[in-house]
């Protein structure tokens, strides 16, 4: 629920992975691939942002400059996006914010900082064909992006979550839905083009553990991030129906992300505590 009583709703592009989104996410007359403002009094919808594929976890976070909307966008070809924008910009619908997914008026489809090919059902999966120029006019840039270390493996963004209670150096924390690998940004919530850092997880005794270790499945994690009532960060593991409190800790050495990911970073420490 937003301060003005409306509800912020995200919609996907209604297409399978491997396409460029086609035209729907860029069509301001339609509701696919959008952030929508919904008036619960009469059910009316207003398009606030376009160019989205599969939004994950909307969060409104407070900053010195005012509230900011945070969310992830699962990629269809090459890059997962972590996005943010001031809530005031989203509510000002005189200009619809554009995150670039789908084939735009200039003929290009964008995912992260890449132009991508059309993809199936035209014969082959969408793929990166060129780097988009930084700071393209009319398109919002991602706070961070992360790719797949192995194109043959499933990878999908879960999160992000921001918490002044749980985190000091971490700006936003997010994960891979499948493997449970943890990642983070360390800059301001709306700073674009940030490095992505790998995050190590330990239990209360300092013993290394992974989210996959906490899963009831051996091959998939499905972590879902949330905030406790006190503003602390938590994660729910779907398969085991357990949830945990997360707290940033220090003292971990520099470790790069796996080769093949677009951005490299150092390891940060994260402590988990089980909540019953």
N, C-alpha and C positions, 0 to 999 in steps of 0.2 A: 504494500500500500504506500502511495506517495503522499507527500504533505498536503497536496490539494484534493485528496480523496480518491484519485484515480489509481488504477492498477497498471503496473508495467508488465507486459506480456511479450515473450519471445516466441517466434515461429521459425520453423526450418524451411528449407527450400523445396521439400517434398520430392527430392530426387535421390537416386542411389549414389554411393561413393563412385568416383571415377568420372564424373562429369564436371563441367565448369559452372554449373548452376543455371545455365541458359539465361533467359531474359527476366524471369520472374523476380529474383531478388532486387533487380534494379527498377522494376515497374512500380512507380509510386501509387498507381491505382489499385494494386493488388496487395495481399497480406502475407504472401510467402516470403521468407527470408528477411523478416523485419523485426524491429522492436516497436510494439504498439502500446499506445495509451488507451486504456479501456475505462469508460465511465460506467461504474456499476449501477448508477441510477437509471440509465436508459439503454445501456449496452452498446453505445456508440464507440467506434474505434477511430483513432487518429494515428497515422504513421509518423513515428518520431525518428527512426533510423532505418536504413536499408543496407543491402549488400552483405547479408549474413547467411551462413549456411546451417549451423547446428549449435545454437547458443547453449552454454553450460553455466549454471549457477550465477544468477544475477545477485549482486551485493551492492548496497549503498554504504559507502564508507565516508566518515567525516574527515575533512582536511582543513587546514588553516584558511584555504581559499574557498571553502564551502563543500557541500556533499558531492561525491564522485560515484558514478555507476561503474562497477567492475564486472567483467564476465569473460569467459573463455569461448572460443569458437572452434569447434572440431573441423579440421581440414578435410578436404575431399581428394587432394592430390599430393601436396608436398609439405604443407606447413600448418601447424596448430597455432592459433593466435590467442594471446592474452590482451584484452582490450580494456580501455577506460576512457571516460569522458565526463566532464562536469554535468551534474544533474540539470543545472540551469540551461545548458546547451541542448540537452535532450528535450526539455519541456518547451523550449522555444521552437515551435514547429514551422516558423516562417521559412526556415531552411532545414531540410531533412538531411541528417548526418548520413554519410556514405562510407561504409567500411570496405567496399570494393568487390565483394563476391558477386558472381554473375557477370554476364557480358554487358558492359556499359556502352554508352552512346559512342565512345571513341573506338569501339570494336574490341577492346581488351577486357579479359577477365582477370581478376587479381586474387591471389591468396598469399597472405603475408606480404613479403616484398617481391613476389614473383608475378609475372604474367604467365598464364597457363593455357594449354591447348584445350580444345573443346571436349575431347574424350568420348566415352561411350554415350549413346549407342552408335557413334560414327566409326567405330572400329577399334580404337585403342583407348586405354585409360588416360585421363587428363594428366599432363606432366608440365613441369616448369620449362618454359621456352626462352625466358629472358628475365633479367632483373628489372623491376620497375624503378624509375628514378625516385630517389628519396624525396619525401615531402611533396608528392604530387598534389597539385591544386585540385580541390574538390573531393579529396579522399582522405579519410582519417587513417593515420598510421598506427600499427600495433604497438602496444607497450613492449611486447616481446613476442618472439616466435620461436618455435622449436620444430625440428623435422624428425624424420624417422631414420634411425641408424641403419636399419635394414628394411628396404622397401617391401620385402616379402612378408614382414611381420605386422600384425595388427597393432595399431597405436592410436589412442584417442585421448584427448585432454579431459581431465576432471578438475574442477575448480574454476577460478582461483578463490582463495580466502585471504583476507587481510585482517590483522588483529594487533592493535596497540598493546593489548594485555599479554599476548603470547609471544610476540615477536619484537626484536630490537633491530637487528640488521636486516631481517627479511622484510621486504615490502609486500609481496604476494607469494603465496605458496600454492603449488598445483601439482598434479600427478598424471601419470599414464594410467588410464582405466584398466588396461590389461595387465601389465607387469607390476603396477603399483610403484614404479620408480618416482621419486620425489624431486621436484625442481623448484626454484625460487628466483625472484628478482630482488634486487636490493636498493633500487633507486626510488624516486618519488612515484606515487601511484599513477600519475598521468605522464611521466617522462617516457617518450617513445624510443624505440630502438635499443632497449636495454639488453645487456648480457643476461644469459640464463645460467644459473648455478645448479649443480647437482647437490642434493641434500641427503645426508646420512641420518639414519634413525637409530636411536638407542632406547633401551628400556630404563626404568628407574634406577637400575643397578649399573648402568653404563654399558650393558651388553648390546652389541650390534644386533639389529633385527630389521626385517623388511616388512612392508605391508603385505606382501605375498605370504610371508610366514604367518601372518595373523589371519589369513583367509582360510575358509573351509574348503576351498578348491585348490587344486595344485597348479592350475594354469591361468587363473584369472582372478583379479583382486576386486575391481569395482569399488574404489573408495569414493565416498561422498563427503565433502567438507561442509562444515556448518559452524555457527558461533553459539557458545553457551550463553546463558542469560547474563553472565558477567562480562561478556565480550571476548572471552577466551576462545581460541581456535580448537575445533574438534574434528574428528574424522570417523565416519561410520563405514564399517566393512560389511557390504551387503550380504555376502555369502555366510558369514558367521553371526550376523545380527548383533555385533558388538561395536561399541563406540569408545573412543579414546580422546583424552585431552592432550594437546600438543603444546610444547614449550621450547623455544629456541635456547640452545646451549652453545657455548664457545669452546675453542681449543681443538679444532679439527684442521688437518693439513690440506694443502691445495691439491685438488684432484680434478683433472679435466673431464668434461662430458665425453661420452663415447664418440669415436671418430665417425664422421658422416653427418652429425648434427650441425646445423648452420652456425650455432653460437656456442662458445666454450666458456667455462667458468670454474670457480673454485668450489670445494665442498663446504657446506655449512652443516652444523649439527642441529638435530631436532630430538627432543626427548618426548616419549609418549607415556601416558599413564592410563591404565584401563579404568573406565567408568562403568559401574554395574547398575 
